[in-house]
Amino acid sequence: MNSKFLLPFFLFGGFVLGQNHFELNEASKNYNVKIDVQNCDKEECRGKGKIELFDKRTHKKFQTLISDDLNFYLDKNQMPTANIIQLYNEQSPLIFEDFNFDGTEDVAVRNGNQSSYAGPSYDVYVYNITKKQLVLSEELTNLAYENLGMFHTDAERKRLTTFSKSGCCWHLTTEYTVIPNKGLVKVYEEEEDATGGERVKVTTKEFIDDKWITRIKDYPINEYYK
């Protein structure tokens, strides 16, 4: 079931120059990446982090991004991963995607564990064509702080999906679209409520033709979660 929460996985090359320095050359389509982080042990890095992006065509430094807590785990090769988002599992320190569907590559940078249930939180930067730089998006950053970690990007449907929960038995999936010059617009919700213990009440709300359409279904809990 968790497979639907995965973003595409990009294999990347790189090598460790020092205990706290890493280079990723296949994490992004447009940039080679250098990461410096304050503290690393055998499996985990944390603390102040600096991410330097270098244009792959010109090899010149494009931009430097800072994280107050670039917290991440190292893989079996003692390297950080990139572009992995798994609900309740691995979430990479850097996610390169087109988050606002304008045809340009954006980036989310891990910044601590401030999302729901002390999960990963991200500062989300989108490419600004006028400034020719990545700029912080407050709306997208809020999505990555207020839900269960980083949101999922569906490029084909042009939707952003967030996941929330309360305890074991209540879950909420929300989808947003991005409208130019307006921002995020919520277009879909699915609420799974199993707090009664024996049955699951599933409420879906979809925004169609400028109005919300609500559907409610009820399932035996052992059939719904089998």
Secondary structure, DSSP 8 states (H G I E B T S, - for coil): -GGGG----------EEETTEEEESSS-SSEEEEEEEEEE-SSEEEEEEEEEEEETTT--EEEEEEES---EEB-TTS-B--S-B-TTS-B-SEEEE-TT-SSS-EEEEE--S-BGGGB--EEEEEEETTTTEEEE-HHHHHHHHHSSSS-EEETTTTEEEEEEEETTTEEEEEEEEEETTTEEEEEEEEEEE-TTSSEEEEEEEEEETTEEEEEEEEEEHHHHT-
